[in-house]
Amino acid sequence: MTKFLDFLARTPVLLGLFLLFIFLGGGFYFVEQAVGGPLLDMQMNAKDALTRLGAMSDEQKHMHLIATLTLDTFYPLAYGGLLAGIVWRFGGRFRRFLVIPALLGVIADFAENTVQAFALAGSENMLVAKDILTPLKYTAIGLATMIATVMMLQAMAQWTRRKRN
């Protein structure tokens, strides 16, 4: 795992992941247009997800399923790799601990995508898992984003101090 995180922390990889994150993130706008509103990912619990799912036509569910299996499979890899790479690069001696939220966010997002794919294919009862997975995903991603932001700000401050001296 260390070699993989070392790879993610390289500047060209971080830049590529950032561009991929922006590109894939923009794709969700078009998916939301195709499914007639917000995706199931935006529903924080099973009740709201069931309501949203019930409002979709069969064609919209099919489009959502395709997006979940493609776009929303690559998106967690992009943002998770970006956040994990930043934290691994700038996290210092605590990086093994600080990278956990980014990795947990990706795992939770994949689990949530699996649940949603089954629900979109007709197993709506699986959406009950969203009550745990979705808040876990957003909490882990939010924490990872804060950690990465602090790490980058610290690195920029150190770089500025070195340049002045």
CNS distance restraints for C-alpha pairs under 8 A (distance, minus, plus):
assign (resid   1 and name CA) (resid   5 and name CA) 6.23 0.50 0.50
assign (resid   2 and name CA) (resid   6 and name CA) 6.02 0.50 0.50
assign (resid   3 and name CA) (resid   7 and name CA) 6.18 0.50 0.50
assign (resid   4 and name CA) (resid   8 and name CA) 6.34 0.50 0.50
assign (resid   5 and name CA) (resid   9 and name CA) 6.18 0.50 0.50
assign (resid   5 and name CA) (resid  84 and name CA) 7.21 0.50 0.50
assign (resid   5 and name CA) (resid  85 and name CA) 6.17 0.50 0.50
assign (resid   5 and name CA) (resid  88 and name CA) 6.48 0.50 0.50
assign (resid   6 and name CA) (resid  10 and name CA) 6.85 0.50 0.50
assign (resid   6 and name CA) (resid  85 and name CA) 7.52 0.50 0.50
assign (resid   6 and name CA) (resid  88 and name CA) 7.24 0.50 0.50
assign (resid   6 and name CA) (resid  89 and name CA) 7.53 0.50 0.50
assign (resid   7 and name CA) (resid  13 and name CA) 7.30 0.50 0.50
assign (resid   7 and name CA) (resid  85 and name CA) 7.87 0.50 0.50
assign (resid   8 and name CA) (resid  13 and name CA) 5.79 0.50 0.50
assign (resid   8 and name CA) (resid  14 and name CA) 6.44 0.50 0.50
assign (resid   8 and name CA) (resid  81 and name CA) 6.38 0.50 0.50
assign (resid   8 and name CA) (resid  82 and name CA) 7.25 0.50 0.50
assign (resid   8 and name CA) (resid  84 and name CA) 7.35 0.50 0.50
assign (resid   8 and name CA) (resid  85 and name CA) 4.59 0.50 0.50
assign (resid   8 and name CA) (resid  86 and name CA) 8.00 0.50 0.50
assign (resid   9 and name CA) (resid  13 and name CA) 6.93 0.50 0.50
assign (resid   9 and name CA) (resid  14 and name CA) 6.38 0.50 0.50
assign (resid   9 and name CA) (resid  84 and name CA) 7.78 0.50 0.50
assign (resid   9 and name CA) (resid  85 and name CA) 4.11 0.50 0.50
assign (resid   9 and name CA) (resid  86 and name CA) 6.00 0.50 0.50
assign (resid   9 and name CA) (resid  88 and name CA) 6.13 0.50 0.50
assign (resid   9 and name CA) (resid  89 and name CA) 5.01 0.50 0.50
assign (resid  10 and name CA) (resid  14 and name CA) 6.17 0.50 0.50
assign (resid  10 and name CA) (resid  85 and name CA) 7.54 0.50 0.50
assign (resid  10 and name CA) (resid  89 and name CA) 7.74 0.50 0.50
assign (resid  11 and name CA) (resid  15 and name CA) 6.15 0.50 0.50
assign (resid  12 and name CA) (resid  16 and name CA) 6.07 0.50 0.50
assign (resid  13 and name CA) (resid  17 and name CA) 6.03 0.50 0.50
assign (resid  14 and name CA) (resid  18 and name CA) 6.07 0.50 0.50
assign (resid  14 and name CA) (resid  81 and name CA) 7.96 0.50 0.50
assign (resid  14 and name CA) (resid  82 and name CA) 5.76 0.50 0.50
assign (resid  14 and name CA) (resid  85 and name CA) 6.65 0.50 0.50
assign (resid  14 and name CA) (resid  86 and name CA) 7.39 0.50 0.50
assign (resid  15 and name CA) (resid  19 and name CA) 6.26 0.50 0.50
assign (resid  16 and name CA) (resid  20 and name CA) 6.09 0.50 0.50
assign (resid  17 and name CA) (resid  21 and name CA) 5.90 0.50 0.50
assign (resid  17 and name CA) (resid  78 and name CA) 5.26 0.50 0.50
assign (resid  17 and name CA) (resid  79 and name CA) 7.12 0.50 0.50
assign (resid  17 and name CA) (resid  81 and name CA) 6.83 0.50 0.50
assign (resid  17 and name CA) (resid  82 and name CA) 5.56 0.50 0.50
assign (resid  18 and name CA) (resid  22 and name CA) 6.29 0.50 0.50
assign (resid  18 and name CA) (resid  78 and name CA) 7.20 0.50 0.50
assign (resid  18 and name CA) (resid  79 and name CA) 7.46 0.50 0.50
assign (resid  18 and name CA) (resid  82 and name CA) 6.37 0.50 0.50
assign (resid  19 and name CA) (resid  23 and name CA) 6.07 0.50 0.50
assign (resid  20 and name CA) (resid  24 and name CA) 5.88 0.50 0.50
assign (resid  20 and name CA) (resid  75 and name CA) 7.99 0.50 0.50
assign (resid  20 and name CA) (resid  78 and name CA) 6.12 0.50 0.50
assign (resid  21 and name CA) (resid  25 and name CA) 5.80 0.50 0.50
assign (resid  21 and name CA) (resid  75 and name CA) 6.42 0.50 0.50
assign (resid  21 and name CA) (resid  78 and name CA) 5.14 0.50 0.50
assign (resid  21 and name CA) (resid  79 and name CA) 5.70 0.50 0.50
assign (resid  22 and name CA) (resid  26 and name CA) 6.16 0.50 0.50
assign (resid  23 and name CA) (resid  27 and name CA) 6.60 0.50 0.50
assign (resid  24 and name CA) (resid  28 and name CA) 7.07 0.50 0.50
assign (resid  24 and name CA) (resid  71 and name CA) 6.63 0.50 0.50
assign (resid  24 and name CA) (resid  74 and name CA) 7.75 0.50 0.50
assign (resid  24 and name CA) (resid  75 and name CA) 6.04 0.50 0.50
assign (resid  25 and name CA) (resid  29 and name CA) 7.79 0.50 0.50
assign (resid  25 and name CA) (resid  75 and name CA) 7.07 0.50 0.50
assign (resid  26 and name CA) (resid  30 and name CA) 7.65 0.50 0.50
assign (resid  27 and name CA) (resid  31 and name CA) 6.53 0.50 0.50
assign (resid  27 and name CA) (resid  71 and name CA) 7.54 0.50 0.50
assign (resid  28 and name CA) (resid  32 and name CA) 6.04 0.50 0.50
assign (resid  28 and name CA) (resid  71 and name CA) 7.91 0.50 0.50
assign (resid  29 and name CA) (resid  33 and name CA) 6.45 0.50 0.50
assign (resid  30 and name CA) (resid  34 and name CA) 6.30 0.50 0.50
assign (resid  31 and name CA) (resid  35 and name CA) 6.20 0.50 0.50
assign (resid  31 and name CA) (resid  63 and name CA) 7.54 0.50 0.50
assign (resid  31 and name CA) (resid  64 and name CA) 7.12 0.50 0.50
assign (resid  31 and name CA) (resid  67 and name CA) 6.87 0.50 0.50
assign (resid  32 and name CA) (resid  36 and name CA) 5.93 0.50 0.50
assign (resid  32 and name CA) (resid  37 and name CA) 5.10 0.50 0.50
assign (resid  32 and name CA) (resid  38 and name CA) 5.56 0.50 0.50
assign (resid  32 and name CA) (resid  39 and name CA) 6.33 0.50 0.50
assign (resid  33 and name CA) (resid  37 and name CA) 6.30 0.50 0.50
assign (resid  34 and name CA) (resid  60 and name CA) 6.61 0.50 0.50
assign (resid  34 and name CA) (resid  63 and name CA) 6.80 0.50 0.50
assign (resid  34 and name CA) (resid  64 and name CA) 7.99 0.50 0.50
assign (resid  35 and name CA) (resid  39 and name CA) 7.51 0.50 0.50
assign (resid  35 and name CA) (resid  56 and name CA) 7.08 0.50 0.50
assign (resid  35 and name CA) (resid  60 and name CA) 4.49 0.50 0.50
assign (resid  35 and name CA) (resid  61 and name CA) 7.01 0.50 0.50
assign (resid  35 and name CA) (resid  63 and name CA) 6.47 0.50 0.50
assign (resid  35 and name CA) (resid  64 and name CA) 6.25 0.50 0.50
assign (resid  36 and name CA) (resid  56 and name CA) 7.47 0.50 0.50
assign (resid  36 and name CA) (resid  60 and name CA) 7.16 0.50 0.50
assign (resid  38 and name CA) (resid  42 and name CA) 6.36 0.50 0.50
assign (resid  39 and name CA) (resid  43 and name CA) 7.42 0.50 0.50
assign (resid  39 and name CA) (resid  64 and name CA) 7.31 0.50 0.50
assign (resid  40 and name CA) (resid  49 and name CA) 5.66 0.50 0.50
assign (resid  40 and name CA) (resid  52 and name CA) 6.96 0.50 0.50
assign (resid  40 and name CA) (resid  53 and name CA) 7.35 0.50 0.50
assign (resid  40 and name CA) (resid 116 and name CA) 7.09 0.50 0.50
assign (resid  41 and name CA) (resid 112 and name CA) 7.83 0.50 0.50
assign (resid  41 and name CA) (resid 113 and name CA) 7.96 0.50 0.50
assign (resid  41 and name CA) (resid 134 and name CA) 7.42 0.50 0.50
assign (resid  43 and name CA) (resid  48 and name CA) 5.66 0.50 0.50
assign (resid  43 and name CA) (resid  49 and name CA) 5.27 0.50 0.50
assign (resid  43 and name CA) (resid  52 and name CA) 7.92 0.50 0.50
assign (resid  43 and name CA) (resid 134 and name CA) 8.00 0.50 0.50
assign (resid  44 and name CA) (resid  48 and name CA) 6.97 0.50 0.50
assign (resid  44 and name CA) (resid  49 and name CA) 7.44 0.50 0.50
assign (resid  44 and name CA) (resid 130 and name CA) 6.93 0.50 0.50
assign (resid  44 and name CA) (resid 131 and name CA) 6.90 0.50 0.50
assign (resid  44 and name CA) (resid 134 and name CA) 5.80 0.50 0.50
assign (resid  44 and name CA) (resid 135 and name CA) 6.56 0.50 0.50
assign (resid  45 and name CA) (resid  49 and name CA) 6.19 0.50 0.50
assign (resid  45 and name CA) (resid 128 and name CA) 7.49 0.50 0.50
assign (resid  45 and name CA) (resid 130 and name CA) 5.29 0.50 0.50
assign (resid  45 and name CA) (resid 131 and name CA) 4.56 0.50 0.50
assign (resid  45 and name CA) (resid 132 and name CA) 7.94 0.50 0.50
assign (resid  45 and name CA) (resid 134 and name CA) 7.12 0.50 0.50
assign (resid  46 and name CA) (resid  50 and name CA) 5.96 0.50 0.50
assign (resid  46 and name CA) (resid 127 and name CA) 5.13 0.50 0.50
assign (resid  46 and name CA) (resid 128 and name CA) 4.90 0.50 0.50
assign (resid  46 and name CA) (resid 129 and name CA) 7.16 0.50 0.50
assign (resid  46 and name CA) (resid 130 and name CA) 5.45 0.50 0.50
assign (resid  46 and name CA) (resid 131 and name CA) 5.76 0.50 0.50
assign (resid  47 and name CA) (resid  51 and name CA) 6.32 0.50 0.50
assign (resid  47 and name CA) (resid 128 and name CA) 7.96 0.50 0.50
assign (resid  48 and name CA) (resid  52 and name CA) 6.17 0.50 0.50
assign (resid  49 and name CA) (resid  53 and name CA) 5.94 0.50 0.50
assign (resid  49 and name CA) (resid 127 and name CA) 7.06 0.50 0.50
assign (resid  50 and name CA) (resid  54 and name CA) 6.03 0.50 0.50
assign (resid  50 and name CA) (resid 124 and name CA) 7.13 0.50 0.50
assign (resid  50 and name CA) (resid 127 and name CA) 7.25 0.50 0.50
assign (resid  51 and name CA) (resid  55 and name CA) 6.45 0.50 0.50
assign (resid  52 and name CA) (resid  56 and name CA) 6.78 0.50 0.50
assign (resid  53 and name CA) (resid  61 and name CA) 7.58 0.50 0.50
assign (resid  53 and name CA) (resid 120 and name CA) 7.54 0.50 0.50
assign (resid  56 and name CA) (resid  60 and name CA) 5.63 0.50 0.50
assign (resid  56 and name CA) (resid  61 and name CA) 6.10 0.50 0.50
assign (resid  57 and name CA) (resid  61 and name CA) 6.20 0.50 0.50
assign (resid  58 and name CA) (resid  62 and name CA) 6.18 0.50 0.50
assign (resid  59 and name CA) (resid  63 and name CA) 6.26 0.50 0.50
assign (resid  60 and name CA) (resid  64 and name CA) 6.08 0.50 0.50
assign (resid  61 and name CA) (resid  65 and name CA) 6.05 0.50 0.50
assign (resid  61 and name CA) (resid 120 and name CA) 5.75 0.50 0.50
assign (resid  61 and name CA) (resid 121 and name CA) 7.90 0.50 0.50
assign (resid  62 and name CA) (resid  66 and name CA) 6.29 0.50 0.50
assign (resid  62 and name CA) (resid 120 and name CA) 7.30 0.50 0.50
assign (resid  63 and name CA) (resid  67 and name CA) 6.25 0.50 0.50
assign (resid  64 and name CA) (resid  68 and name CA) 6.03 0.50 0.50
assign (resid  64 and name CA) (resid 120 and name CA) 7.52 0.50 0.50
assign (resid  65 and name CA) (resid  69 and name CA) 6.16 0.50 0.50
assign (resid  65 and name CA) (resid 116 and name CA) 7.99 0.50 0.50
assign (resid  65 and name CA) (resid 117 and name CA) 5.77 0.50 0.50
assign (resid  65 and name CA) (resid 120 and name CA) 6.06 0.50 0.50
assign (resid  65 and name CA) (resid 121 and name CA) 7.54 0.50 0.50
assign (resid  66 and name CA) (resid  70 and name CA) 6.15 0.50 0.50
assign (resid  67 and name CA) (resid  71 and name CA) 5.11 0.50 0.50
assign (resid  67 and name CA) (resid  72 and name CA) 6.13 0.50 0.50
assign (resid  68 and name CA) (resid  72 and name CA) 4.69 0.50 0.50
assign (resid  68 and name CA) (resid  73 and name CA) 6.45 0.50 0.50
assign (resid  68 and name CA) (resid 113 and name CA) 6.31 0.50 0.50
assign (resid  68 and name CA) (resid 116 and name CA) 7.80 0.50 0.50
assign (resid  68 and name CA) (resid 117 and name CA) 6.68 0.50 0.50
assign (resid  69 and name CA) (resid  73 and name CA) 5.76 0.50 0.50
assign (resid  69 and name CA) (resid 113 and name CA) 7.73 0.50 0.50
assign (resid  69 and name CA) (resid 117 and name CA) 7.36 0.50 0.50
assign (resid  70 and name CA) (resid  74 and name CA) 6.55 0.50 0.50
assign (resid  71 and name CA) (resid  75 and name CA) 6.08 0.50 0.50
assign (resid  72 and name CA) (resid  76 and name CA) 6.79 0.50 0.50
assign (resid  72 and name CA) (resid 113 and name CA) 7.36 0.50 0.50
assign (resid  73 and name CA) (resid  77 and name CA) 7.17 0.50 0.50
assign (resid  73 and name CA) (resid 110 and name CA) 7.08 0.50 0.50
assign (resid  73 and name CA) (resid 113 and name CA) 7.65 0.50 0.50
assign (resid  74 and name CA) (resid  78 and name CA) 6.31 0.50 0.50
assign (resid  75 and name CA) (resid  79 and name CA) 6.29 0.50 0.50
assign (resid  76 and name CA) (resid  80 and name CA) 5.39 0.50 0.50
assign (resid  76 and name CA) (resid  81 and name CA) 7.81 0.50 0.50
assign (resid  76 and name CA) (resid 106 and name CA) 5.41 0.50 0.50
assign (resid  76 and name CA) (resid 109 and name CA) 6.67 0.50 0.50
assign (resid  76 and name CA) (resid 110 and name CA) 7.55 0.50 0.50
assign (resid  77 and name CA) (resid  81 and name CA) 5.54 0.50 0.50
assign (resid  77 and name CA) (resid 106 and name CA) 6.88 0.50 0.50
assign (resid  78 and name CA) (resid  82 and name CA) 6.04 0.50 0.50
assign (resid  79 and name CA) (resid  83 and name CA) 6.05 0.50 0.50
assign (resid  80 and name CA) (resid  84 and name CA) 5.87 0.50 0.50
assign (resid  80 and name CA) (resid 102 and name CA) 5.50 0.50 0.50
assign (resid  80 and name CA) (resid 103 and name CA) 6.48 0.50 0.50
assign (resid  80 and name CA) (resid 105 and name CA) 7.12 0.50 0.50
assign (resid  80 and name CA) (resid 106 and name CA) 5.72 0.50 0.50
assign (resid  81 and name CA) (resid  85 and name CA) 5.75 0.50 0.50
assign (resid  81 and name CA) (resid 102 and name CA) 7.89 0.50 0.50
assign (resid  82 and name CA) (resid  86 and name CA) 6.16 0.50 0.50
assign (resid  83 and name CA) (resid  87 and name CA) 6.17 0.50 0.50
assign (resid  83 and name CA) (resid 102 and name CA) 6.03 0.50 0.50
assign (resid  83 and name CA) (resid 144 and name CA) 6.48 0.50 0.50
assign (resid  83 and name CA) (resid 145 and name CA) 6.58 0.50 0.50
assign (resid  83 and name CA) (resid 148 and name CA) 6.06 0.50 0.50
assign (resid  84 and name CA) (resid  88 and name CA) 5.88 0.50 0.50
assign (resid  84 and name CA) (resid  99 and name CA) 5.50 0.50 0.50
assign (resid  84 and name CA) (resid 102 and name CA) 5.49 0.50 0.50
assign (resid  84 and name CA) (resid 103 and name CA) 6.92 0.50 0.50
assign (resid  84 and name CA) (resid 144 and name CA) 7.85 0.50 0.50
assign (resid  84 and name CA) (resid 148 and name CA) 7.95 0.50 0.50
assign (resid  85 and name CA) (resid  89 and name CA) 5.96 0.50 0.50
assign (resid  86 and name CA) (resid  90 and name CA) 6.11 0.50 0.50
assign (resid  86 and name CA) (resid  91 and name CA) 7.80 0.50 0.50
assign (resid  86 and name CA) (resid 148 and name CA) 5.87 0.50 0.50
assign (resid  86 and name CA) (resid 151 and name CA) 7.50 0.50 0.50
assign (resid  86 and name CA) (resid 152 and name CA) 7.39 0.50 0.50
assign (resid  87 and name CA) (resid  91 and name CA) 4.95 0.50 0.50
assign (resid  87 and name CA) (resid  95 and name CA) 6.32 0.50 0.50
assign (resid  87 and name CA) (resid  98 and name CA) 6.73 0.50 0.50
assign (resid  87 and name CA) (resid  99 and name CA) 5.89 0.50 0.50
assign (resid  87 and name CA) (resid 147 and name CA) 7.03 0.50 0.50
assign (resid  87 and name CA) (resid 148 and name CA) 5.26 0.50 0.50
assign (resid  87 and name CA) (resid 151 and name CA) 6.52 0.50 0.50
assign (resid  88 and name CA) (resid  92 and name CA) 7.59 0.50 0.50
assign (resid  88 and name CA) (resid  95 and name CA) 5.39 0.50 0.50
assign (resid  88 and name CA) (resid  96 and name CA) 7.49 0.50 0.50
assign (resid  88 and name CA) (resid  98 and name CA) 7.98 0.50 0.50
assign (resid  88 and name CA) (resid  99 and name CA) 6.47 0.50 0.50
assign (resid  90 and name CA) (resid  95 and name CA) 7.64 0.50 0.50
assign (resid  90 and name CA) (resid 151 and name CA) 5.60 0.50 0.50
assign (resid  90 and name CA) (resid 152 and name CA) 6.92 0.50 0.50
assign (resid  90 and name CA) (resid 155 and name CA) 6.76 0.50 0.50
assign (resid  91 and name CA) (resid  95 and name CA) 4.33 0.50 0.50
assign (resid  91 and name CA) (resid  98 and name CA) 6.88 0.50 0.50
assign (resid  91 and name CA) (resid 151 and name CA) 6.27 0.50 0.50
assign (resid  94 and name CA) (resid  98 and name CA) 6.07 0.50 0.50
assign (resid  95 and name CA) (resid  99 and name CA) 5.79 0.50 0.50
assign (resid  96 and name CA) (resid 100 and name CA) 7.19 0.50 0.50
assign (resid  98 and name CA) (resid 144 and name CA) 7.82 0.50 0.50
assign (resid  98 and name CA) (resid 147 and name CA) 7.19 0.50 0.50
assign (resid  99 and name CA) (resid 103 and name CA) 6.58 0.50 0.50
assign (resid  99 and name CA) (resid 144 and name CA) 7.33 0.50 0.50
assign (resid 100 and name CA) (resid 104 and name CA) 5.95 0.50 0.50
assign (resid 101 and name CA) (resid 105 and name CA) 5.95 0.50 0.50
assign (resid 101 and name CA) (resid 140 and name CA) 4.80 0.50 0.50
assign (resid 101 and name CA) (resid 141 and name CA) 6.58 0.50 0.50
assign (resid 101 and name CA) (resid 143 and name CA) 6.40 0.50 0.50
assign (resid 101 and name CA) (resid 144 and name CA) 5.17 0.50 0.50
assign (resid 102 and name CA) (resid 106 and name CA) 6.51 0.50 0.50
assign (resid 102 and name CA) (resid 140 and name CA) 6.41 0.50 0.50
assign (resid 102 and name CA) (resid 141 and name CA) 6.00 0.50 0.50
assign (resid 102 and name CA) (resid 143 and name CA) 7.93 0.50 0.50
assign (resid 102 and name CA) (resid 144 and name CA) 5.02 0.50 0.50
assign (resid 102 and name CA) (resid 145 and name CA) 7.94 0.50 0.50
assign (resid 103 and name CA) (resid 107 and name CA) 6.36 0.50 0.50
assign (resid 104 and name CA) (resid 108 and name CA) 6.04 0.50 0.50
assign (resid 104 and name CA) (resid 137 and name CA) 7.42 0.50 0.50
assign (resid 104 and name CA) (resid 140 and name CA) 6.28 0.50 0.50
assign (resid 105 and name CA) (resid 109 and name CA) 6.02 0.50 0.50
assign (resid 105 and name CA) (resid 136 and name CA) 7.29 0.50 0.50
assign (resid 105 and name CA) (resid 137 and name CA) 4.77 0.50 0.50
assign (resid 105 and name CA) (resid 138 and name CA) 7.15 0.50 0.50
assign (resid 105 and name CA) (resid 139 and name CA) 7.80 0.50 0.50
assign (resid 105 and name CA) (resid 140 and name CA) 4.86 0.50 0.50
assign (resid 105 and name CA) (resid 141 and name CA) 5.18 0.50 0.50
assign (resid 106 and name CA) (resid 110 and name CA) 6.17 0.50 0.50
assign (resid 106 and name CA) (resid 137 and name CA) 7.43 0.50 0.50
assign (resid 107 and name CA) (resid 111 and name CA) 6.22 0.50 0.50
assign (resid 108 and name CA) (resid 112 and name CA) 6.03 0.50 0.50
assign (resid 108 and name CA) (resid 133 and name CA) 5.78 0.50 0.50
assign (resid 108 and name CA) (resid 134 and name CA) 7.40 0.50 0.50
assign (resid 108 and name CA) (resid 136 and name CA) 6.66 0.50 0.50
assign (resid 108 and name CA) (resid 137 and name CA) 5.09 0.50 0.50
assign (resid 109 and name CA) (resid 113 and name CA) 6.03 0.50 0.50
assign (resid 109 and name CA) (resid 133 and name CA) 7.49 0.50 0.50
assign (resid 109 and name CA) (resid 134 and name CA) 7.52 0.50 0.50
assign (resid 109 and name CA) (resid 137 and name CA) 5.79 0.50 0.50
assign (resid 110 and name CA) (resid 114 and name CA) 6.21 0.50 0.50
assign (resid 111 and name CA) (resid 115 and name CA) 6.35 0.50 0.50
assign (resid 111 and name CA) (resid 133 and name CA) 7.16 0.50 0.50
assign (resid 112 and name CA) (resid 116 and name CA) 6.14 0.50 0.50
assign (resid 112 and name CA) (resid 129 and name CA) 7.65 0.50 0.50
assign (resid 112 and name CA) (resid 130 and name CA) 6.54 0.50 0.50
assign (resid 112 and name CA) (resid 133 and name CA) 5.84 0.50 0.50
assign (resid 112 and name CA) (resid 134 and name CA) 6.62 0.50 0.50
assign (resid 113 and name CA) (resid 117 and name CA) 5.97 0.50 0.50
assign (resid 114 and name CA) (resid 118 and name CA) 6.32 0.50 0.50
assign (resid 115 and name CA) (resid 119 and name CA) 6.22 0.50 0.50
assign (resid 115 and name CA) (resid 126 and name CA) 5.84 0.50 0.50
assign (resid 115 and name CA) (resid 127 and name CA) 6.15 0.50 0.50
assign (resid 115 and name CA) (resid 129 and name CA) 7.11 0.50 0.50
assign (resid 115 and name CA) (resid 130 and name CA) 7.67 0.50 0.50
assign (resid 116 and name CA) (resid 120 and name CA) 5.97 0.50 0.50
assign (resid 116 and name CA) (resid 126 and name CA) 7.70 0.50 0.50
assign (resid 116 and name CA) (resid 127 and name CA) 6.64 0.50 0.50
assign (resid 117 and name CA) (resid 121 and name CA) 6.17 0.50 0.50
assign (resid 118 and name CA) (resid 122 and name CA) 6.41 0.50 0.50
assign (resid 118 and name CA) (resid 123 and name CA) 5.35 0.50 0.50
assign (resid 118 and name CA) (resid 124 and name CA) 7.22 0.50 0.50
assign (resid 118 and name CA) (resid 126 and name CA) 7.02 0.50 0.50
assign (resid 119 and name CA) (resid 123 and name CA) 4.37 0.50 0.50
assign (resid 119 and name CA) (resid 124 and name CA) 4.18 0.50 0.50
assign (resid 119 and name CA) (resid 125 and name CA) 7.06 0.50 0.50
assign (resid 119 and name CA) (resid 126 and name CA) 6.15 0.50 0.50
assign (resid 119 and name CA) (resid 127 and name CA) 6.39 0.50 0.50
assign (resid 120 and name CA) (resid 124 and name CA) 7.12 0.50 0.50
assign (resid 127 and name CA) (resid 131 and name CA) 7.91 0.50 0.50
assign (resid 129 and name CA) (resid 133 and name CA) 6.08 0.50 0.50
assign (resid 130 and name CA) (resid 134 and name CA) 5.18 0.50 0.50
assign (resid 130 and name CA) (resid 135 and name CA) 7.79 0.50 0.50
assign (resid 131 and name CA) (resid 135 and name CA) 7.03 0.50 0.50
assign (resid 132 and name CA) (resid 136 and name CA) 6.15 0.50 0.50
assign (resid 133 and name CA) (resid 137 and name CA) 5.96 0.50 0.50
assign (resid 134 and name CA) (resid 138 and name CA) 6.23 0.50 0.50
assign (resid 135 and name CA) (resid 139 and name CA) 5.90 0.50 0.50
assign (resid 136 and name CA) (resid 140 and name CA) 5.99 0.50 0.50
assign (resid 137 and name CA) (resid 141 and name CA) 6.07 0.50 0.50
assign (resid 138 and name CA) (resid 142 and name CA) 5.86 0.50 0.50
assign (resid 139 and name CA) (resid 143 and name CA) 6.07 0.50 0.50
assign (resid 140 and name CA) (resid 144 and name CA) 6.00 0.50 0.50
assign (resid 141 and name CA) (resid 145 and name CA) 5.98 0.50 0.50
assign (resid 142 and name CA) (resid 146 and name CA) 6.25 0.50 0.50
assign (resid 143 and name CA) (resid 147 and name CA) 6.16 0.50 0.50
assign (resid 144 and name CA) (resid 148 and name CA) 6.04 0.50 0.50
assign (resid 145 and name CA) (resid 149 and name CA) 6.01 0.50 0.50
assign (resid 146 and name CA) (resid 150 and name CA) 6.18 0.50 0.50
assign (resid 147 and name CA) (resid 151 and name CA) 6.12 0.50 0.50
assign (resid 148 and name CA) (resid 152 and name CA) 6.12 0.50 0.50
assign (resid 149 and name CA) (resid 153 and name CA) 6.13 0.50 0.50
assign (resid 150 and name CA) (resid 154 and name CA) 6.08 0.50 0.50
assign (resid 151 and name CA) (resid 155 and name CA) 6.15 0.50 0.50
assign (resid 152 and name CA) (resid 156 and name CA) 6.07 0.50 0.50
assign (resid 153 and name CA) (resid 157 and name CA) 6.12 0.50 0.50
assign (resid 154 and name CA) (resid 158 and name CA) 6.18 0.50 0.50
assign (resid 155 and name CA) (resid 159 and name CA) 6.07 0.50 0.50
assign (resid 156 and name CA) (resid 160 and name CA) 6.07 0.50 0.50
assign (resid 157 and name CA) (resid 161 and name CA) 6.21 0.50 0.50
assign (resid 158 and name CA) (resid 162 and name CA) 6.21 0.50 0.50
assign (resid 159 and name CA) (resid 163 and name CA) 6.23 0.50 0.50
assign (resid 160 and name CA) (resid 164 and name CA) 6.30 0.50 0.50
assign (resid 161 and name CA) (resid 165 and name CA) 6.46 0.50 0.50
